[in-house]
């Protein structure tokens, strides 16, 4: 007889520290939230299986893999254990979603799940949907496969309307396939319509809170995710990612003190668990929040910690982005253009869009220190990087690098006295940048193009026009220090400008 058991994940007592002491040899303690994922596997492994699902819900992927492997060892007939292992390789909201080395591993695991078979129709749908992603005989692009996966998850959710986990994983698939250029946030709103009512019923579910935050990680919806952001770290304090994720909403709303506290806790937890990628991610958000708060010395302290982290694999995007972005942020946000011009790009083996951050910083630094020709050399390098990304089918990042190139060209034009060209170029960059959403790995552009346009207009003694640009920038990114101070300065200068003298008879 099919065994359908819906046990709750047992929560161990919480010590009051950012996370409890390790109680498993894979380094993740046990306050992870409450999930209920019934399976046809042995009752003896049900609690451990659900622990694996809770780890997936907080993106603790390596620990989830270990947990599901233990389930498979204890119950060789548990097909869903192999689904869990394959899911631990599928990082839907990260870049890349699947590491090349894990493609064949995931394929083997999902094949094993299909070979074991049995279980329930619902389990077969979970396994079949994931098989779409790992199909080796399907030469379709990842983007096409991910859309097919989302469609399969939609059917699964429709077939199992009362099953919470079916709805949660469908909502995640919606977020993973949301177009960055869709400023209506259709997929995000659909996900929220699924998650929000369930979260009201199951307030200790880690996936519901986590994916609410991701769904609302945009300027339009950020306030809708604030309740989940404030709760998630308390739901799953043992997961470093859960300690960090609230800062996505705090950043969107300009809540810098809350973001700082969130990322300090996440950084410390990730360091203790040896999750270097998560540690770097928290450090990058921490540097960003410190700089927006004017706490430059503390931002410098975080960057100093970065210099002690030896042997970082900058070929990995999550590692490379944070390690490259932090010193760039520190130089550019403080307008230390000499330091920006001296930024050293990461190795050529790093992703092209990571290298572009350093090249962009060098170009801005050179232009702003009076070396426009050298800045144009950096712009030419950005063009090459953009072409590499286009060739590789990385259209989103190619568009981001195109914006960076326009910014460097604009400041080079300004250094050459071509102010009209500079304004036009930055206007084009700002319009392009405003048309797409950021991805989860970044707090946003190092300095928004719209903010740079406001700064340029201030330099050109056009305070009213500058104020308009700063106000738009603040709508997109509330509380940004550069836009806030720029807006205040522009408003002051605009108020001091003499009124036009009316002509007689006019």
C-alpha positions in Angstrom: 0.0 0.0 0.0 1.3 3.4 -0.9 2.6 5.2 2.2 1.8 8.9 2.3 3.2 10.4 5.4 3.1 14.2 6.1 5.4 14.6 9.1 6.6 18.0 10.2 10.3 18.9 10.3 11.4 18.7 13.9 13.0 21.9 15.1 15.8 21.7 17.7 16.0 24.3 20.4 17.5 27.6 19.3 20.4 28.9 21.3 19.8 32.6 20.7 22.9 32.9 18.6 22.6 33.8 14.9 22.6 30.0 14.4 22.9 26.9 16.6 26.0 24.7 16.9 26.5 22.1 14.2 24.8 18.8 14.9 25.5 17.1 11.6 28.8 16.3 10.0 27.7 18.3 6.9 27.7 21.4 8.9 24.1 22.6 9.0 22.2 22.8 12.3 18.6 22.2 12.7 16.4 25.3 12.8 15.3 25.4 9.2 11.5 26.0 9.4 8.6 23.6 8.9 7.8 21.8 5.7 5.4 19.0 4.9 6.3 16.9 1.8 4.5 13.6 1.8 6.2 10.8 -0.1 5.8 7.0 -0.7 9.3 6.4 0.8 9.9 4.5 4.1 8.5 6.2 7.2 11.9 5.9 8.7 13.4 8.4 6.2 10.5 10.8 6.0 11.8 13.3 8.6 15.2 13.3 6.9 13.7 13.8 3.5 11.8 16.8 4.7 14.9 18.2 6.2 16.4 18.0 2.7 13.5 19.9 1.3 13.8 22.6 3.9 17.5 22.9 3.0 16.5 23.3 -0.7 14.0 26.0 0.3 16.9 28.0 1.8 19.3 27.3 -1.0 21.6 25.2 1.3 22.3 23.0 -1.7 25.4 21.1 -0.7 23.8 20.1 2.6 20.6 19.2 0.8 22.6 16.9 -1.5 24.2 15.1 1.5 20.8 14.7 3.2 19.1 13.2 0.2 22.0 10.9 -0.4 21.6 9.6 3.2 17.9 9.1 2.5 18.8 7.1 -0.7 21.2 4.9 1.3 18.7 4.1 4.0 15.8 3.5 1.5 17.1 2.4 -1.9 13.5 2.3 -3.1 13.0 6.0 -2.5 12.9 7.5 -6.0 12.3 11.0 -4.6 15.7 10.9 -2.8 17.3 10.9 -6.2 15.0 13.7 -7.3 16.2 15.7 -4.3 19.9 15.1 -5.3 19.2 16.3 -8.8 17.3 19.3 -7.4 20.3 20.2 -5.3 22.3 20.8 -8.5 19.5 23.0 -10.0 20.0 26.5 -8.7 17.2 28.2 -10.5 17.8 31.8 -9.4 21.6 31.7 -9.6 24.0 32.2 -12.4 24.6 29.7 -13.9 21.5 27.6 -12.9 23.4 24.4 -13.3 27.2 24.2 -13.1 28.5 22.3 -16.2 30.0 19.6 -14.0 26.6 18.9 -12.5 24.7 18.4 -15.7 25.7 14.7 -16.1 25.3 14.1 -12.4 21.8 15.5 -12.3 20.9 13.4 -15.4 22.1 10.3 -13.7 20.1 11.0 -10.6 16.9 11.7 -12.4 17.4 8.6 -14.5 17.8 6.6 -11.3 14.6 8.1 -10.0 12.7 7.1 -13.1 14.2 3.6 -13.0 13.0 3.1 -9.4 9.6 4.4 -10.3 6.7 3.5 -8.0 5.5 6.1 -5.6 2.6 8.3 -6.5 1.4 10.1 -9.6 2.4 13.4 -7.9 5.9 12.1 -7.3 6.1 11.0 -11.0 5.2 14.6 -12.0 7.9 16.0 -9.8 10.4 13.6 -11.4 9.2 14.1 -14.9 9.3 17.8 -14.7 12.9 17.8 -13.6 13.8 15.3 -16.3 13.1 18.1 -18.8 15.9 20.1 -17.4 18.4 17.3 -17.5 17.4 15.7 -20.8 20.5 14.9 -22.8 18.7 14.0 -26.0 17.0 17.4 -26.1 19.2 20.0 -27.7 16.9 22.9 -26.8 18.4 25.9 -25.0 18.3 26.2 -21.2 15.8 29.0 -21.6 13.5 26.8 -23.6 13.9 23.9 -21.1 13.2 26.1 -18.2 10.0 27.3 -19.7 8.9 23.7 -20.3 9.8 22.9 -16.7 7.7 25.8 -15.5 4.8 24.5 -17.6 5.2 21.0 -16.1 5.2 22.5 -12.6 2.1 24.5 -13.5 0.3 21.2 -14.3 1.7 19.6 -11.2 0.3 22.5 -9.1 -3.1 22.3 -10.9 -3.3 18.5 -10.3 -2.5 18.9 -6.6 -4.2 22.1 -5.6 -4.1 21.3 -1.8 -0.5 20.2 -1.8 1.6 23.1 -0.4 4.9 21.9 -1.9 3.5 21.6 -5.4 2.5 25.2 -5.2 5.8 26.3 -3.7 7.9 24.7 -6.3 5.7 26.0 -9.1 6.0 29.6 -7.7 9.8 29.1 -7.7 9.7 28.1 -11.4 7.7 31.2 -12.2 10.4 33.4 -10.6 13.1 31.5 -12.5 11.4 32.2 -15.8 10.5 35.8 -15.2 11.8 38.0 -17.9 14.1 40.8 -16.6 12.7 43.1 -19.3 9.1 42.6 -18.0 8.6 45.7 -15.9 5.0 44.6 -15.3 6.4 41.8 -13.1 3.7 39.4 -14.4 5.5 36.2 -13.2 6.4 37.7 -9.8 2.8 38.8 -9.2 1.5 35.3 -10.2 4.0 33.8 -7.7 2.9 36.2 -5.0 -0.8 35.3 -5.6 0.2 31.7 -4.9 2.6 32.3 -2.0 0.9 35.0 0.0 -2.2 33.2 1.1 -0.2 30.0 1.8 2.2 32.0 3.9 -0.7 33.4 6.0 -1.6 29.7 6.7 1.9 28.3 7.1 4.0 31.1 8.6 6.9 28.8 9.5 7.4 27.5 5.9 10.9 28.6 4.7 10.1 28.4 1.0 7.0 30.6 1.3 8.9 33.4 3.0 12.0 33.0 0.9 10.3 33.1 -2.5 8.0 36.0 -1.4 11.2 38.0 -0.9 12.5 37.0 -4.3 9.2 37.8 -5.9 9.1 41.2 -4.4 12.8 42.1 -5.1 11.9 45.0 -7.3 11.0 48.6 -6.8 7.3 48.1 -7.5 6.6 45.3 -5.1 9.3 45.6 -2.4 7.0 46.8 0.4 4.8 43.8 -0.2 7.7 41.6 0.7 8.6 43.4 3.9 6.7 41.1 6.3 8.3 38.0 4.8 11.7 39.7 5.0 11.3 40.5 8.7 10.3 36.9 9.4 12.5 34.7 7.2 15.7 34.9 9.4 13.6 33.8 12.4 12.1 30.9 10.5 15.4 29.4 9.3 18.2 31.0 11.3 20.4 27.9 10.8 20.7 28.7 7.0 23.1 31.5 6.2 21.1 32.4 3.1 18.0 32.9 5.2 19.9 35.4 7.3 21.0 37.3 4.2 17.8 37.2 2.1 15.9 39.9 4.1 18.5 42.4 3.0 17.2 42.1 -0.6 14.0 43.8 0.5 15.8 46.1 3.0 18.1 47.3 0.1 15.1 47.9 -2.2 13.5 50.1 0.5 16.7 51.9 1.6 16.6 50.3 5.1 20.4 50.3 5.5 20.7 49.5 9.2 18.4 46.5 8.8 20.4 45.4 5.8 23.7 45.8 7.7 22.5 43.7 10.6 21.1 41.0 8.2 24.4 40.6 6.3 26.6 40.7 9.4 24.7 37.7 10.7 24.8 35.9 7.3 28.5 36.5 6.8 29.3 35.1 10.2 27.1 32.1 9.8 28.4 31.4 6.3 32.0 31.6 7.4 31.4 29.1 10.2 29.8 26.7 7.8 32.5 27.2 5.1 30.0 28.5 2.6 32.3 30.9 0.9 30.0 31.9 -1.9 27.3 32.9 0.6 29.8 34.7 2.7 31.0 36.8 -0.2 27.4 37.5 -1.3 26.6 38.8 2.2 29.9 40.9 2.3 29.0 42.6 -1.0 25.6 43.6 0.2 27.2 44.7 3.4 29.7 47.0 1.6 26.8 48.4 -0.4 24.8 49.2 2.7 27.7 50.7 4.6 28.5 53.0 1.7 24.9 54.1 1.5 25.0 54.9 5.2 28.2 56.9 4.9 30.0 54.3 7.0 33.0 54.2 4.7 35.5 53.0 7.3 33.4 49.9 8.0 33.0 49.3 4.3 36.8 49.4 4.0 37.0 46.9 6.9 34.9 44.4 5.0 37.1 44.8 1.9 40.1 44.3 4.1 38.6 40.9 5.1 38.3 40.1 1.4 42.0 40.5 1.0 42.6 37.7 3.6 40.4 35.2 1.7 43.0 33.4 -0.3 42.4 31.2 -3.3 39.0 32.4 -4.3 37.7 30.8 -7.5 36.8 33.9 -9.5 35.8 31.7 -12.4 32.6 31.0 -10.3 30.2 33.9 -11.0 29.0 34.2 -7.4 32.6 34.3 -6.1 33.9 36.5 -8.9 31.1 39.1 -8.9 31.3 39.9 -5.2 35.1 39.9 -5.1 35.3 42.2 -8.0 32.3 44.4 -7.1 33.3 45.3 -3.5 36.5 47.3 -4.2 34.9 48.8 -7.3 32.0 50.0 -5.1 34.3 51.5 -2.6 36.2 53.5 -5.1 33.3 54.6 -7.4 30.8 55.4 -4.7 33.3 57.6 -2.9 34.3 59.2 -6.3 38.0 58.2 -5.7 38.7 58.2 -9.4 42.4 57.6 -9.1 41.6 54.4 -7.2 39.0 53.4 -9.8 41.5 53.9 -12.6 43.9 51.6 -10.8 41.4 48.7 -10.4 42.9 45.4 -11.7 40.5 43.2 -13.6 40.1 39.5 -12.5 41.7 36.7 -14.5 40.6 36.3 -18.1 39.1 33.0 -17.2 36.5 34.8 -15.1 33.0 35.4 -16.6 33.0 38.2 -19.1 30.3 40.1 -17.2 32.5 40.0 -14.1 35.6 41.3 -15.9 33.4 44.1 -17.3 32.8 45.5 -13.8 36.5 46.2 -13.4 37.0 47.4 -16.9 34.0 49.8 -16.4 35.5 51.1 -13.2 38.9 51.7 -14.9 37.2 53.5 -17.8 35.2 55.8 -15.4 38.3 56.5 -13.4 40.4 57.3 -16.4 37.7 59.6 -17.9 37.1 61.4 -14.6 40.9 62.0 -14.1 41.3 63.6 -17.5 42.4 60.7 -19.7 39.6 60.3 -22.2 41.6 58.4 -24.8 42.6 55.7 -22.2 39.0 55.6 -21.1 38.0 54.9 -24.7 40.4 52.0 -24.8 38.4 50.5 -21.8 35.2 51.2 -23.7 36.6 49.2 -26.6 37.3 46.3 -24.2 33.7 46.5 -23.0 32.5 46.2 -26.6 34.6 43.0 -27.0 33.2 41.6 -23.7 29.7 42.4 -24.9 30.3 40.6 -28.1 31.6 37.5 -26.2 28.4 37.5 -24.1 26.2 37.8 -27.2 28.0 35.0 -28.9 27.5 32.8 -25.8 23.8 33.7 -25.7 24.0 35.7 -22.5 21.8 38.5 -23.8 20.9 39.9 -20.4 24.5 40.4 -19.4 25.4 41.7 -22.9 22.8 44.4 -22.4 24.3 45.3 -19.0 27.8 45.6 -20.5 26.4 47.7 -23.3 25.1 50.2 -20.6 28.5 50.2 -18.9 30.2 51.0 -22.3 27.8 53.9 -22.9 28.6 55.3 -19.4 32.4 55.2 -20.1 31.9 56.8 -23.5 29.8 59.5 -21.9 32.4 60.5 -19.3 35.1 60.4 -21.9 33.1 62.8 -24.1 32.6 65.1 -21.1 36.4 65.0 -20.5 36.8 66.1 -24.1 34.4 69.0 -23.7 31.6 67.3 -25.6 28.9 67.8 -23.0 26.0 67.4 -25.4 27.3 64.0 -26.5 27.9 63.1 -22.9 24.3 63.9 -21.8 22.9 62.0 -24.8 25.0 58.9 -24.1 24.1 58.8 -20.4 20.5 59.3 -21.2 20.6 56.3 -23.5 22.3 54.3 -20.8 19.8 55.3 -18.2 16.8 54.4 -20.4 18.3 51.0 -21.2 19.1 50.3 -17.6 15.7 51.3 -16.3 14.1 48.9 -18.8 15.3 45.7 -17.1 15.4 44.3 -13.6 18.5 43.3 -11.7 19.3 39.6 -11.0 19.3 38.3 -7.4 23.1 38.1 -7.2 23.5 41.9 -7.2 22.1 44.8 -5.1 21.8 46.7 -8.3 24.1 48.6 -10.6 27.3 49.9 -8.9 26.1 53.4 -9.6 22.8 53.7 -11.6 23.1 55.4 -14.9 20.3 57.7 -14.0 22.2 58.9 -11.0 25.3 59.5 -13.1 23.2 61.6 -15.5 22.1 63.7 -12.6 25.7 64.2 -11.5 26.6 65.2 -15.1 23.8 67.7 -15.3 24.9 69.2 -12.0 28.3 69.7 -13.4 26.8 71.4 -16.4 24.9 73.8 -14.1 21.5 72.4 -15.0 20.1 71.8 -11.5 16.4 71.5 -12.5 17.2 68.8 -15.0 19.5 67.1 -12.6 16.9 67.1 -9.9 14.5 65.3 -12.2 17.0 62.6 -12.9 17.9 62.1 -9.2 14.2 61.9 -8.3 13.7 59.1 -10.9 16.8 57.4 -9.6 15.4 57.5 -6.0 12.1 56.0 -7.2 14.1 53.1 -8.6 16.5 52.8 -5.6 15.2 54.6 -2.5 17.8 55.9 -0.1 20.8 55.8 -2.4 23.3 58.2 -0.9 24.5 59.6 -4.2 21.0 60.3 -5.5 19.9 61.7 -2.2 22.8 64.1 -1.8 22.6 65.0 -5.5 18.9 65.7 -5.3 19.4 68.0 -2.2 22.2 69.9 -4.0 20.2 70.2 -7.2 17.1 71.5 -5.3 19.2 74.0 -3.5 20.8 75.3 -6.7 17.5 75.4 -8.5 16.0 77.5 -5.7 18.9 79.9 -5.9 18.7 80.3 -9.6 17.4 83.8 -10.7 14.0 83.8 -12.1 13.7 84.8 -15.8 13.0 88.5 -16.3 9.8 89.0 -18.1 10.1 91.1 -21.3 7.9 94.2 -21.5 4.6 93.3 -23.0 5.3 89.6 -22.7 
